[in-house]
Structures are given as C-alpha cells and as structure tokens.
Amino acid sequence: MLGGIPDDDRTTFQASVARRKGLTIAMIRRMNEVYPRAINLAAEKKVDLAPLVTHRFPLEKAPDAFAAATERIGLKVIIEPGN
C-alpha cells in the first residue's frame, strides 16, 4: 500500500520483485477517517506493527537515525531514549 505523495511526485520499485512475490499495489488517500481508523486497529491489536520498525537507534546515535531516515534506509526508524 502506498500512502501520500513523495516530494518529486514519483515512486519506484522493482517490478520483478513485485511480480515474483505476487504483490498487489494499492494507492491510498490520507483523508477523512483514515487516521482514527488506523489508530483503532492498532490499539485493538488487529494489526501487527512490529515489522514496520526496521531500525532502532539509542538517543546518542540520533544523528545516525536521522541520516538513515533521510536516506530512506528501511521503513521506520525509531530513536529510543536512554534509561
């Protein structure tokens, strides 16, 4: 599922990988009740969000985390505060 519009109004992916995995690609709009519905699905544990987090960084490595996010490495980058 692709949500939102990238800065340059384009997105790319490897067609061979999508075909091999039998992926269905759907565009979604971020409006109306989408966010509250998504929050409710997550709160009710009807959606497993753990696989979305691909990178975790400690607070002292925040610059590395922002660099990874800027370079679009992985899907979701999390900065975790120290104890």
Backbone hydrogen bonds, N-H to C=O, Kabsch-Sander energy under -0.5 kcal/mol:
donor,donor_aa,acceptor,acceptor_aa,energy
2,L,26,A,-2.9
3,G,1,M,-0.5
4,G,28,I,-0.8
9,D,6,P,-2.2
15,A,13,F,-0.8
18,A,14,Q,-2.1
19,R,15,A,-2.8
20,R,16,S,-2.6
21,K,17,V,-2.4
22,G,18,A,-0.6
22,G,19,R,-0.9
23,L,18,A,-2.7
25,I,23,L,-0.5
26,A,24,T,-0.6
28,I,2,L,-2.5
31,M,29,R,-1.1
34,V,31,M,-1.5
37,R,33,E,-2.0
38,A,34,V,-2.6
39,I,35,Y,-2.8
40,N,36,P,-2.3
41,L,37,R,-2.3
42,A,38,A,-2.3
43,A,39,I,-2.9
44,E,40,N,-2.4
45,K,42,A,-1.6
46,K,41,L,-2.7
47,V,41,L,-0.7
49,L,47,V,-0.9
52,L,49,L,-1.8
53,V,49,L,-0.6
53,V,50,A,-1.3
54,T,52,L,-0.8
54,T,76,K,-1.6
55,H,76,K,-1.8
57,F,78,I,-2.6
59,L,80,E,-1.5
61,K,58,P,-2.2
62,A,59,L,-1.9
64,D,61,K,-0.7
65,A,61,K,-1.9
66,F,62,A,-2.7
67,A,63,P,-2.1
68,A,64,D,-2.5
69,A,65,A,-2.4
70,T,66,F,-2.7
71,E,67,A,-2.3
72,R,69,A,-1.1
73,I,68,A,-2.9
74,G,72,R,-0.6
76,K,52,L,-0.7
78,I,55,H,-2.5
80,E,57,F,-3.1
80,E,78,I,-0.6
